[in-house]
Amino acid sequence: MTDRDSNSNILVIARKAKSMAQRLANLDSETKNRLLLSIRDNLQKNRERIASANEQDVQAARKMVEAGTLTPPLLSRLILSEDKIDQLSTYLEEVTKLDDPVGKKQFAMKLDDNLELTRISCPIGVVSIIFESRPEVVIQVTALSLKSGNVAILKGGTEASHSNRILFELIDQVLESYGLKGAVNLIETREDVADLLHLDEYVDLIIPRGSNDFVRYIQDNTKIPVLGHSSGICHLYLDEQCDPQKAIPVTLDSKLDYPSACNAVETLLVHEKISETLFPQLLTELRNANIRLIGCERTLQLAELHQVEMEAAAENDWITEYSDLVLSIKVVSSLSEAVDHINACGSHHTDSIITENSQAADYFLRQVDSGCVFHNVSTRFSDGYVFGLGAEVGISTNKTHSRGPVGLEGMLIYKYLLVGDGQVRAAFSGKNARPFQHIPLTLD
């Protein structure tokens, strides 16, 4: 370990986190739920302090937007309105309602008389979540980490530094009163992140929430396992047998409900057989909503026919997450072309089909290679809270460990417990070996 490593602030935090992990892993359900509700109460008592800290960040962020050093979508994600402050309490309350996920039997097998194997769920240990802009992530991650028995090391964006700090301080006050100081930690500098990436002895998992480039940077610079929450290049496909009464409202909701969210639609695919009849109303409503439209050659022709302003799409538009009031539109000749486009250009986040054809829907649901694949609903439903997970630490676009909205289950791993009565392995090998019984046992 280098001198820099041995003296770094993050090393002190990581060592303390590791020492806390075993204690937190064995905390009983009642205590964990009381802890979360105590944090909720402390947030409610300090609503004005939270709002004041957030206003500092918002004012500074607005100047950054004016200067061109921060994008409007990041400003939008930063704001903690009164409703969002209420939502912080809701996250904590909903997580307390969930069953304790730790110590659940997942598998049981009788190997021999008085020799039984069980697999049970257990916490991962120390998890670091690196995110930008959205300060409510501090509460979501805290709720899920504490309920699942994991120690958390959080790093938010500098644009939300005041908001993140006050939320952490209010959490830390409660943890200290329970003798659990160090169960949730906050780091604030890039140097801390750079140091953390080398601490595979202490940190068990990193969850980066950001762009593909950011996630790739983390993966390329650490030996710690990484659960990637990368860009949300989400698609909505309007099939030739879609119902316009569903297609248009769902399209508008998928883009307008929260344009800067990672589950907002970025590319609209439309079957050529319905494009001419659907586009007059659809394009007009999209433009009336002040959405900047970008289209393929066929879409441009139809937009010109109906006198709707639209820009020509470049190849890069099909792989761009706008996180804003921008939508790229492409006319496709078939369902399979739509699926191929999604799998080639999407980020494997969330994609949806609007159709009344059950066979087409089934094909789409099976063939689209994304964490969340929907039929006849807005992409905005892709969310851990909506799914009943209480909250989420992110939406994983990985294919290992956890995929889609990551709730309590994604914060767990498992271990095998074998209980015997003095058996030795040699008795089950060689010429006179005893056979294993391998009898599945009920999970009671």
KEDREN-147089 format. One record per atom (N, C-alpha, C): y, z, x. Coordinates in steps of 0.1 Angstrom, whole numbers, padded with zeros to 4 digits, always signed. Layout:
<nodes>
YZX...
</nodes>
This chain:
<nodes>
-0012+0000+0008+0000+0000+0000+0012+0000+0009+0022-0008+0006+0034-0009+0014+0044+0003+0011+0054+0004+0021+0063+0015+0019+0071+0014+0006+0074+0001+0002+0081-0001-0010+0072+0004-0022+0059+0000-0022+0051+0005-0032+0050+0020-0033+0048+0026-0022+0046+0041-0022+0059+0049-0026+0070+0042-0025+0083+0049-0029+0088+0045-0042+0082+0035-0049+0087+0029-0061+0087+0039-0073+0097+0037-0081+0098+0045-0094+0086+0042-0103+0081+0029-0103+0070+0025-0112+0057+0032-0107+0056+0034-0094+0043+0040-0090+0042+0055-0095+0053+0062-0095+0053+0075-0101+0050+0075-0116+0056+0065-0123+0053+0064-0137+0038+0060-0139+0033+0051-0131+0020+0046-0133+0009+0057-0130+0012+0065-0120+0003+0076-0117+0002+0086-0128+0014+0089-0133+0015+0099-0144+0008+0094-0157+0010+0081-0159+0004+0074-0171-0011+0075-0170-0016+0072-0158-0031+0072-0156-0037+0086-0158-0029+0096-0153-0034+0110-0155-0034+0114-0170-0025+0108-0177-0023+0111-0192-0034+0104-0200-0039+0093-0195-0048+0084-0203-0060+0091-0208-0067+0099-0200-0079+0106-0205-0076+0116-0216-0065+0123-0215-0062+0133-0225-0058+0126-0238-0051+0115-0237-0047+0108-0249-0059+0102-0256-0068+0097-0248-0080+0091-0253-0089+0100-0262-0088+0113-0259-0096+0122-0267-0088+0131-0277-0076+0126-0280-0068+0133-0290-0074+0131-0304-0074+0142-0312-0080+0140-0325-0071+0133-0335-0077+0128-0345-0070+0119-0355-0058+0127-0361-0060+0139-0365-0049+0146-0372-0037+0148-0363-0039+0151-0351-0028+0153-0341-0021+0140-0339-0028+0129-0338-0022+0116-0336-0013+0112-0348-0018+0114-0360-0010+0111-0372+0002+0120-0373+0001+0133-0370+0012+0142-0370+0023+0137-0360+0018+0133-0349+0027+0128-0338+0035+0116-0343+0028+0107-0349+0036+0095-0354+0046+0098-0365+0042+0107-0374+0051+0111-0384+0063+0119-0379+0061+0127-0368+0072+0134-0362+0081+0124-0355+0076+0114-0349+0085+0103-0344+0093+0097-0355+0086+0094-0366+0094+0088-0377+0105+0097-0382+0103+0110-0383+0113+0120-0387+0125+0120-0377+0121+0119-0364+0132+0119-0354+0140+0107-0354+0134+0096-0357+0142+0083-0359+0151+0084-0371+0146+0089-0382+0155+0090-0394+0166+0100-0392+0164+0110-0385+0175+0120-0382+0186+0114-0373+0182+0104-0366+0191+0098-0356+0194+0083-0358+0195+0080-0371+0198+0066-0375+0211+0061-0370+0221+0070-0370+0235+0066-0366+0235+0064-0351+0227+0071-0343+0227+0069-0329+0220+0056-0326+0209+0053-0333+0202+0040-0331+0211+0029-0334+0218+0030-0346+0227+0019-0350+0238+0017-0339+0244+0028-0334+0255+0027-0324+0250+0021-0311+0238+0025-0307+0233+0019-0294+0230+0004-0296+0225+0001-0308+0222-0013-0311+0235-0022-0311+0245-0016-0317+0258-0023-0318+0264-0026-0304+0261-0017-0295+0266-0020-0281+0259-0032-0275+0246-0033-0278+0238-0044-0273+0242-0057-0280+0245-0056-0293+0248-0068-0301+0262-0074-0296+0272-0065-0294+0285-0069-0290+0284-0076-0277+0277-0070-0267+0275-0077-0254+0268-0090-0255+0258-0090-0264+0250-0102-0266+0258-0114-0272+0267-0110-0281+0276-0121-0287+0284-0127-0276+0289-0119-0267+0297-0125-0256+0288-0134-0247+0276-0130-0245+0267-0138-0237+0264-0151-0244+0263-0151-0257+0260-0163-0265+0273-0173-0263+0285-0167-0264+0297-0175-0263+0298-0181-0249+0292-0173-0239+0293-0178-0225+0281-0188-0222+0272-0189-0231+0261-0198-0229+0249-0192-0221+0249-0178-0219+0239-0172-0211+0228-0165-0219+0230-0166-0233+0220-0161-0242+0219-0170-0254+0207-0173-0259+0206-0182-0270+0208-0174-0283+0214-0181-0294+0215-0175-0307+0202-0169-0313+0191-0175-0311+0179-0169-0316+0176-0155-0310+0178-0153-0297+0176-0140-0291+0186-0130-0296+0198-0134-0299+0208-0125-0306+0203-0121-0319+0197-0130-0327+0192-0127-0340+0181-0117-0339+0172-0118-0330+0161-0109-0328+0165-0095-0324+0177-0095-0318+0182-0082-0313+0187-0072-0323+0192-0078-0334+0200-0069-0344+0190-0060-0352+0194-0047-0352+0187-0037-0360+0195-0034-0372+0193-0041-0383+0200-0038-0395+0195-0025-0401+0202-0021-0412+0197-0009-0419+0183-0011-0424+0180-0023-0429+0166-0025-0434+0156-0025-0422+0160-0030-0410+0151-0029-0399+0149-0015-0394+0159-0007-0395+0157+0007-0391+0148+0014-0400+0149+0011-0413+0139+0016-0423+0125+0011-0419+0124-0002-0415+0111-0007-0412+0104+0000-0400+0112+0005-0391+0107+0013-0380+0098+0025-0385+0104+0032-0395+0096+0043-0401+0084+0038-0408+0085+0026-0415+0073+0020-0422+0062+0017-0412+0065+0011-0401+0055+0008-0391+0047+0021-0387+0054+0032-0385+0048+0045-0381+0039+0050-0393+0045+0049-0405+0037+0054-0416+0025+0046-0419+0026+0033-0418+0014+0024-0421+0003+0026-0411+0007+0029-0398-0003+0031-0388-0011+0044-0390-0004+0054-0395-0010+0067-0398-0021+0065-0409-0019+0056-0418-0028+0054-0429-0041+0047-0425-0041+0041-0413-0053+0034-0408-0063+0043-0403-0076+0040-0404-0086+0048-0398-0085+0049-0383-0088+0061-0378-0088+0062-0363-0098+0053-0358-0094+0043-0349-0104+0033-0344-0112+0038-0332-0109+0050-0327-0116+0054-0315-0129+0062-0318-0139+0059-0311-0152+0065-0313-0161+0060-0324-0157+0048-0329-0165+0041-0339-0178+0035-0333-0189+0038-0340-0202+0031-0336-0201+0016-0339-0204+0008-0329-0204-0006-0331-0219-0012-0331-0228-0005-0324-0241-0010-0322-0250+0002-0318-0262+0002-0323-0272+0012-0319-0286+0007-0319-0293+0011-0309-0307+0005-0306-0316+0016-0301-0328+0017-0307-0338+0026-0302-0346+0018-0291-0345+0023-0279-0352+0016-0268-0367+0021-0267-0368+0034-0270-0382+0040-0269-0380+0054-0276-0391+0061-0278-0391+0074-0284-0381+0083-0276-0372+0089-0283-0362+0098-0276-0353+0090-0266-0351+0078-0268-0343+0070-0259-0334+0060-0267-0322+0065-0270-0314+0057-0280-0300+0053-0273-0297+0040-0275-0285+0034-0270-0274+0032-0281-0262+0036-0278-0251+0034-0288-0239+0028-0281-0232+0019-0288-0220+0014-0283-0208+0019-0291-0198+0025-0285-0187+0030-0293-0174+0025-0288-0164+0024-0297-0151+0020-0293-0143+0030-0285-0135+0026-0276-0127+0035-0268-0114+0029-0264-0104+0036-0260-0091+0030-0256-0093+0022-0243-0084+0013-0241-0083+0005-0229-0079+0014-0217-0069+0022-0219-0064+0031-0209-0049+0031-0208-0044+0024-0198-0029+0023-0196-0026+0008-0199-0017+0006-0208-0013-0008-0212+0002-0010-0211+0006-0021-0204+0020-0024-0202+0023-0036-0211+0034-0034-0219+0039-0045-0228+0053-0049-0223+0054-0061-0220+0067-0067-0215+0072-0076-0225+0084-0074-0230+0089-0082-0242+0104-0084-0240+0110-0092-0249+0124-0095-0249+0131-0093-0262+0143-0090-0262+0152-0089-0274+0148-0079-0285+0136-0080-0291+0134-0072-0303+0131-0058-0300+0141-0049-0302+0139-0035-0300+0128-0028-0308+0126-0034-0320+0116-0027-0329+0102-0028-0323+0100-0036-0313+0087-0037-0306+0084-0023-0299+0094-0016-0295+0092-0003-0289+0085+0006-0299+0088+0006-0311+0082+0014-0321+0068+0009-0325+0067-0004-0327+0054-0010-0330+0044-0007-0320+0047-0009-0307+0038-0007-0296+0035+0008-0295+0045+0016-0296+0042+0031-0295+0033+0035-0306+0035+0031-0318+0026+0035-0329+0011+0031-0327+0009+0018-0323-0004+0013-0321-0011+0019-0308-0003+0021-0298-0008+0027-0286-0012+0042-0288-0004+0050-0294-0008+0064-0296-0020+0065-0306-0020+0057-0316-0031+0058-0326-0044+0053-0319-0043+0044-0310-0056+0039-0304-0059+0047-0291-0051+0057-0288-0054+0065-0276-0050+0059-0263-0041+0049-0263-0037+0043-0250-0023+0048-0246-0021+0049-0233-0008+0052-0227-0001+0038-0226+0012+0038-0229+0020+0026-0229+0031+0027-0218+0033+0015-0211+0044+0014-0202+0052+0002-0208+0064+0004-0213+0072-0006-0220+0083-0012-0211+0085-0025-0212+0097-0031-0205+0103-0041-0215+0115-0038-0219+0122-0047-0228+0132-0055-0221+0138-0064-0228+0149-0073-0222+0161-0065-0220+0169-0069-0209+0181-0062-0206+0191-0063-0217+0191-0074-0225+0200-0076-0236+0198-0065-0247+0187-0058-0247+0184-0047-0257+0183-0034-0250+0189-0032-0239+0187-0020-0231+0192-0007-0238+0203-0007-0244+0208+0005-0251+0199+0009-0263+0195-0002-0270+0186+0001-0282+0172+0006-0277+0167-0001-0267+0154+0004-0262+0154+0018-0257+0165+0021-0250+0166+0034-0244+0167+0045-0254+0175+0043-0265+0176+0054-0275+0163+0056-0282+0156+0045-0285+0143+0046-0292+0133+0053-0283+0133+0050-0271+0124+0057-0261+0127+0071-0260+0140+0075-0259+0144+0089-0258+0139+0097-0270+0141+0091-0282+0136+0098-0294+0121+0100-0295+0114+0090-0290+0099+0091-0289+0096+0102-0279+0102+0101-0267+0099+0110-0256+0102+0125-0260+0112+0127-0268+0115+0141-0273+0103+0147-0280+0097+0138-0289+0086+0143-0297+0073+0145-0288+0071+0135-0279+0059+0136-0270+0060+0149-0262+0072+0152-0257+0073+0164-0249+0070+0177-0257+0074+0177-0270+0071+0189-0278+0056+0190-0281+0049+0179-0280+0034+0180-0281+0027+0181-0268+0035+0183-0257+0028+0184-0244+0022+0170-0239+0028+0159-0244+0023+0146-0241+0033+0137-0234+0042+0143-0227+0053+0135-0220+0046+0126-0210+0049+0113-0210+0042+0104-0201+0032+0095-0209+0030+0098-0222+0021+0090-0230+0028+0076-0233+0041+0076-0234+0049+0064-0235+0059+0064-0225+0061+0053-0218+0070+0052-0207+0079+0039-0208+0091+0040-0203+0100+0028-0203+0105+0025-0189+0103+0012-0185+0109+0008-0173+0119-0003-0176+0129-0005-0167+0141-0012-0171+0145-0023-0162+0139-0024-0150+0144-0034-0140+0133-0044-0137+0138-0056-0132+0129-0066-0127+0121-0061-0115+0127-0053-0107+0120-0047-0096+0108-0039-0100+0110-0031-0111+0099-0023-0116+0088-0032-0121+0091-0043-0127+0080-0052-0132+0073-0058-0120+0081-0062-0110+0074-0068-0098+0065-0058-0091+0069-0045-0091+0060-0035-0085+0048-0033-0094+0050-0032-0107+0039-0029-0116+0028-0040-0115+0031-0052-0112+0021-0063-0112+0011-0060-0101+0014-0051-0091+0005-0048-0080-0003-0036-0082-0001-0029-0094-0007-0016-0096-0020-0017-0104-0029-0026-0100-0041-0027-0108-0050-0014-0107-0047-0005-0098-0054+0007-0097-0051+0017-0109-0039+0015-0114-0034+0024-0125-0032+0017-0139-0029+0004-0139-0026-0003-0151-0038-0011-0155-0043-0010-0168-0055-0017-0172-0053-0030-0179-0041-0032-0185-0039-0044-0192-0024-0046-0193-0019-0059-0192-0005-0063-0194-0005-0072-0205+0005-0070-0215+0007-0079-0226+0021-0084-0225+0023-0096-0219+0036-0102-0218+0040-0110-0231+0051-0108-0237+0056-0115-0249+0068-0123-0245+0066-0137-0245+0077-0145-0241+0072-0160-0240+0079-0168-0232+0076-0182-0230+0063-0184-0223+0058-0196-0224+0046-0200-0216+0048-0198-0201+0060-0202-0196+0063-0200-0182+0063-0186-0178+0068-0177-0187+0069-0163-0183+0054-0157-0183+0046-0160-0193+0033-0155-0193+0025-0160-0181+0027-0173-0178+0020-0179-0166+0024-0172-0153+0037-0168-0152+0042-0161-0140+0035-0148-0139+0034-0141-0150+0027-0128-0150+0012-0130-0145+0005-0139-0151-0009-0142-0148-0011-0146-0134-0001-0153-0128-0003-0158-0115+0001-0148-0104+0007-0137-0108+0012-0127-0098+0006-0113-0100-0006-0112-0106-0012-0099-0108-0027-0100-0108-0034-0090-0104-0048-0089-0106-0052-0081-0119-0042-0076-0126-0044-0069-0138-0047-0079-0149-0057-0076-0158-0060-0085-0169-0047-0087-0178-0045-0099-0183-0033-0103-0190-0037-0108-0204-0031-0102-0214-0033-0107-0228-0021-0114-0232-0021-0128-0232-0009-0136-0233-0004-0137-0247+0009-0134-0250+0016-0137-0262+0026-0148-0258+0023-0160-0259+0032-0171-0254+0039-0177-0266+0044-0189-0264+0053-0195-0274+0047-0198-0287+0055-0199-0297+0050-0201-0311+0053-0215-0315+0046-0225-0310+0048-0239-0315+0039-0241-0327+0044-0237-0339+0036-0237-0351+0039-0250-0359+0028-0254-0366+0028-0267-0374+0026-0264-0388+0032-0273-0397+0028-0273-0411+0025-0288-0414+0013-0290-0419+0008-0304-0423+0008-0305-0438+0015-0315-0443+0015-0319-0457+0005-0330-0459-0006-0327-0465-0017-0336-0466-0014-0346-0478-0021-0357-0478-0019-0368-0488-0021-0362-0502-0029-0352-0503-0032-0346-0517-0025-0332-0518-0013-0331-0512-0006-0318-0514+0002-0318-0527+0005-0307-0532+0013-0305-0544+0027-0303-0540+0036-0312-0543+0050-0311-0539+0057-0298-0543+0052-0293-0555+0057-0280-0560+0054-0268-0550+0044-0270-0542+0040-0260-0532+0046-0265-0518+0045-0278-0515+0048-0282-0502+0062-0280-0498+0072-0283-0507+0086-0281-0504+0090-0267-0502+0087-0258-0511+0090-0244-0509+0084-0238-0497+0071-0241-0494+0065-0236-0482+0071-0241-0470+0075-0254-0470+0082-0259-0458+0095-0252-0455+0103-0250-0466+0115-0243-0464+0114-0229-0459+0104-0222-0465+0102-0208-0461+0097-0207-0447+0088-0216-0443+0082-0216-0429+0093-0218-0419+0104-0225-0422+0115-0227-0413+0126-0217-0414+0130-0214-0427+0142-0207-0430+0141-0191-0431+0129-0186-0434+0127-0172-0436+0132-0164-0424+0129-0168-0412+0133-0161-0400+0131-0172-0389+0141-0181-0387+0140-0192-0378+0136-0188-0363+0141-0176-0359+0139-0173-0345+0125-0166-0343+0118-0164-0353+0105-0157-0352+0094-0167-0346+0085-0161-0339+0075-0169-0332+0065-0176-0342+0065-0172-0355+0056-0178-0365+0064-0187-0374+0077-0191-0371+0084-0201-0378+0079-0215-0374+0079-0224-0384+0073-0237-0381+0083-0245-0372+0078-0252-0363+0086-0260-0354+0084-0275-0356+0072-0279-0360+0069-0293-0363+0062-0295-0376+0068-0304-0384+0063-0308-0397+0055-0321-0396+0043-0321-0400+0035-0333-0400+0033-0338-0415+0035-0350-0418+0034-0355-0432+0025-0368-0432+0016-0368-0442+0007-0379-0443+0015-0391-0448+0012-0403-0442+0020-0415-0445+0020-0419-0460+0009-0416-0467+0007-0420-0481+0017-0412-0490+0022-0401-0486+0031-0393-0495+0045-0393-0489+0047-0398-0477+0060-0397-0471+0071-0403-0479+0069-0415-0484+0080-0422-0491+0084-0415-0504+0074-0409-0511+0077-0402-0524+0082-0388-0521+0078-0381-0511+0081-0367-0508+0094-0366-0501+0097-0375-0492+0109-0374-0483+0122-0373-0490+0125-0380-0500+0139-0380-0506+0143-0365-0509+0135-0358-0516+0138-0344-0519+0137-0335-0507+0126-0337-0500+0123-0328-0489+0134-0328-0478+0137-0341-0474+0147-0342-0463+0161-0337-0468+0164-0340-0480+0177-0336-0485+0178-0321-0485+0167-0314-0490+0168-0299-0490+0168-0293-0476+0161-0299-0467+0162-0294-0453+0176-0296-0447+0182-0307-0450+0196-0309-0444+0205-0300-0452+0204-0298-0465+0213-0289-0472+0212-0275-0467+0200-0272-0460+0199-0258-0455+0204-0258-0440+0211-0268-0436+0217-0269-0423+0207-0269-0412+0195-0275-0415+0185-0277-0404+0187-0290-0397+0188-0289-0384+0189-0301-0376+0175-0308-0375+0175-0321-0380+0162-0328-0381+0160-0338-0370+0148-0338-0364+0144-0347-0354+0131-0354-0358+0131-0367-0357+0120-0374-0363+0114-0385-0354+0101-0389-0358+0095-0400-0351+0101-0413-0357+0097-0424-0352+0103-0437-0356+0101-0439-0371+0090-0437-0377+0087-0439-0391+0096-0429-0399+0097-0417-0395+0105-0407-0402+0120-0411-0402+0125-0416-0390+0138-0421-0389+0142-0432-0399+0132-0441-0401+0134-0452-0410+0136-0447-0424+0127-0437-0428+0128-0431-0441+0141-0423-0443+0145-0416-0433+0157-0408-0433+0169-0417-0435+0169-0429-0428+0180-0438-0429+0181-0444-0443+0169-0447-0449+0168-0453-0462+0174-0443-0473+0172-0430-0470+0177-0420-0480+0190-0414-0475+0196-0420-0465+0209-0415-0460+0209-0400-0456+0199-0397-0449+0198-0383-0444+0199-0384-0429+0208-0375-0423+0211-0375-0409+0199-0370-0401+0195-0377-0391+0183-0373-0383+0184-0379-0369+0179-0372-0359+0179-0377-0345+0165-0382-0341+0165-0391-0332+0152-0396-0327+0145-0385-0318+0132-0384-0320+0124-0374-0313+0121-0379-0299+0122-0371-0289+0117-0374-0276+0103-0368-0274+0095-0372-0265+0081-0367-0263+0081-0352-0262+0092-0346-0255+0093-0332-0253+0094-0324-0265+0100-0330-0276+0102-0323-0288+0089-0318-0295+0078-0325-0293+0065-0321-0299+0059-0309-0292+0065-0305-0281+0059-0293-0274+0070-0283-0271+0080-0283-0280+0092-0274-0279+0092-0263-0290+0094-0251-0286+0097-0240-0295+0112-0238-0297+0117-0243-0308+0132-0242-0310+0137-0228-0313+0129-0220-0320+0134-0207-0324+0148-0207-0331+0150-0218-0338+0164-0220-0344+0162-0230-0356+0174-0233-0362+0174-0242-0373+0172-0257-0369+0161-0259-0363+0157-0273-0358+0143-0275-0362+0140-0287-0366+0127-0291-0371+0123-0305-0367+0112-0307-0360+0108-0320-0357+0098-0325-0367+0098-0337-0371+0090-0343-0382+0083-0355-0377+0070-0356-0380+0062-0367-0376+0053-0372-0388+0053-0385-0391+0044-0391-0401+0031-0394-0394+0020-0390-0400+0007-0393-0394-0001-0401-0404-0011-0408-0399-0019-0417-0407-0031-0410-0413-0035-0398-0408-0047-0392-0413-0047-0377-0410-0057-0370-0417-0059-0356-0414-0063-0354-0400-0072-0362-0395-0077-0361-0381-0066-0363-0371-0057-0372-0374-0045-0374-0365-0037-0361-0364-0035-0355-0376-0027-0343-0377-0033-0332-0368-0046-0330-0370-0054-0320-0363-0053-0323-0348-0055-0335-0344-0055-0339-0330-0041-0336-0324-0030-0339-0331-0017-0336-0327-0015-0321-0325-0019-0313-0335-0017-0299-0334-0025-0293-0322-0037-0297-0320-0045-0292-0309-0039-0296-0295-0033-0308-0295-0028-0313-0282-0014-0307-0279-0006-0305-0289+0008-0301-0287+0012-0287-0291+0003-0281-0298+0006-0267-0303+0004-0257-0292+0007-0244-0295+0005-0233-0286-0006-0224-0291-0014-0229-0301-0026-0222-0306-0022-0208-0312-0010-0209-0319-0005-0197-0325-0008-0197-0340-0001-0204-0348-0003-0205-0362+0000-0219-0368-0009-0224-0376-0007-0237-0382-0013-0237-0396-0006-0245-0405-0010-0244-0419-0011-0258-0425-0020-0260-0435-0021-0272-0442-0018-0270-0457-0010-0279-0463-0008-0278-0477-0016-0290-0484-0025-0287-0492-0034-0297-0498-0041-0291-0510-0044-0299-0520-0053-0295-0531-0067-0300-0529-0070-0306-0518-0083-0311-0514-0090-0301-0506-0100-0295-0512-0108-0284-0506-0115-0288-0493-0120-0301-0493-0127-0306-0481-0117-0308-0470-0105-0313-0473-0095-0314-0462-0091-0301-0457-0089-0291-0466-0086-0278-0462-0096-0272-0453-0109-0273-0457-0120-0268-0449-0120-0274-0435-0118-0287-0434-0118-0294-0421-0107-0289-0412-0095-0287-0418-0084-0282-0411-0086-0268-0406-0091-0259-0414-0094-0245-0411-0104-0244-0399-0114-0253-0399-0124-0253-0389-0120-0260-0376-0112-0271-0377-0110-0279-0366-0097-0275-0358-0088-0269-0364-0075-0265-0357-0079-0253-0348-0075-0254-0335-0079-0244-0325-0067-0234-0323-0065-0226-0333-0054-0216-0332-0058-0203-0336-0050-0193-0332-0054-0179-0336-0053-0176-0351-0043-0183-0357-0042-0182-0372-0041-0196-0378-0049-0199-0388-0050-0212-0394-0050-0209-0409-0040-0215-0417-0037-0212-0431-0039-0224-0440-0041-0221-0453-0042-0231-0463-0032-0228-0474-0023-0237-0477-0014-0235-0488-0005-0223-0488-0001-0219-0476+0008-0207-0474+0017-0210-0462+0028-0203-0462+0038-0204-0451+0033-0198-0438+0037-0204-0427+0033-0199-0414+0038-0185-0411+0048-0181-0419+0055-0168-0417+0046-0156-0421+0034-0159-0427+0025-0148-0430+0017-0143-0418+0019-0150-0406+0012-0146-0394+0019-0134-0388+0014-0122-0391+0021-0110-0387+0011-0098-0389+0011-0089-0379+0002-0078-0379+0004-0069-0391+0017-0066-0394+0020-0058-0406+0016-0064-0418+0018-0077-0420+0014-0085-0432-0001-0084-0433-0008-0086-0422-0023-0086-0423-0029-0072-0425-0021-0062-0426-0026-0048-0429-0030-0041-0416-0025-0046-0405-0028-0040-0392-0019-0028-0389-0009-0025-0397+0000-0015-0395+0012-0020-0387+0010-0026-0376+0020-0032-0368+0013-0041-0358+0020-0046-0348+0013-0055-0338+0020-0053-0325+0012-0055-0314+0018-0055-0301+0022-0069-0297+0018-0079-0305+0021-0093-0302+0011-0101-0309+0013-0114-0308+0003-0124-0314-0003-0132-0302-0015-0129-0300-0022-0134-0288-0026-0149-0290-0023-0157-0280-0028-0171-0280-0040-0172-0271-0045-0161-0266-0057-0161-0257-0069-0164-0265-0080-0167-0258-0093-0168-0264-0103-0157-0260-0098-0148-0253-0107-0137-0249-0101-0123-0253-0110-0114-0256-0106-0100-0259-0100-0099-0273-0088-0106-0275-0082-0105-0288-0074-0117-0291-0073-0121-0303-0066-0134-0307-0058-0132-0320-0047-0139-0321-0039-0137-0333-0031-0124-0332-0026-0118-0344-0019-0106-0343-0028-0095-0338-0023-0088-0327-0030-0078-0320-0026-0064-0326-0035-0058-0334-0033-0045-0339-0041-0034-0331-0046-0025-0339-0054-0014-0332-0067-0019-0325-0074-0028-0332-0086-0034-0327-0084-0040-0313-0073-0047-0312-0070-0054-0299-0066-0044-0288-0064-0031-0291-0060-0021-0281-0073-0013-0277-0084-0018-0281-0097-0011-0278-0106-0019-0269-0115-0012-0263-0126-0018-0256-0138-0009-0261-0149-0009-0254-0161-0001-0258-0169+0004-0246-0177+0013-0249-0186+0018-0238-0200+0020-0244-0210+0020-0236-0224+0022-0240-0228+0036-0237-0234+0043-0246-0239+0057-0244-0254+0056-0246-0261+0061-0236-0276+0061-0236-0281+0076-0235-0288+0080-0245-0293+0094-0245-0308+0094-0245-0314+0101-0235-0328+0101-0234-0334+0115-0232-0346+0116-0227-0353+0129-0225-0361+0129-0212-0354+0125-0201-0361+0125-0188-0368+0112-0184-0365+0101-0192-0372+0088-0189-0367+0082-0176-0376+0075-0169-0373+0068-0157-0376+0053-0159-0367+0045-0152-0368+0030-0154-0381+0024-0150-0388+0030-0139-0400+0025-0134-0411+0025-0144-0411+0033-0154-0421+0034-0164-0421+0021-0173-0410+0013-0172-0409+0002-0181-0410-0011-0173-0415-0011-0160-0416-0022-0152-0430-0022-0144-0434-0033-0139-0446-0033-0132-0459-0036-0140-0470-0035-0134-0483-0039-0141-0486-0031-0154-0484-0018-0153-0487-0010-0165-0474-0006-0173-0465-0015-0173-0452-0011-0179-0453-0009-0194-0445+0001-0199-0444+0003-0213-0434-0007-0219-0436-0013-0230-0427-0022-0236-0415-0014-0243-0403-0020-0242-0392-0014-0250-0394-0017-0264-0390-0007-0273-0392-0009-0287-0381-0018-0293-0369-0016-0288-0358-0024-0293-0357-0025-0308-0356-0013-0314-0355-0012-0329-0340-0009-0333-0333-0018-0340-0320-0016-0344-0319-0003-0353-0308+0005-0350-0306+0017-0358-0294+0015-0367-0293+0023-0378-0282+0022-0387-0270+0029-0380-0258+0024-0384-0245+0029-0378-0240+0040-0388-0246+0051-0388-0241+0062-0397-0234+0072-0389
</nodes>
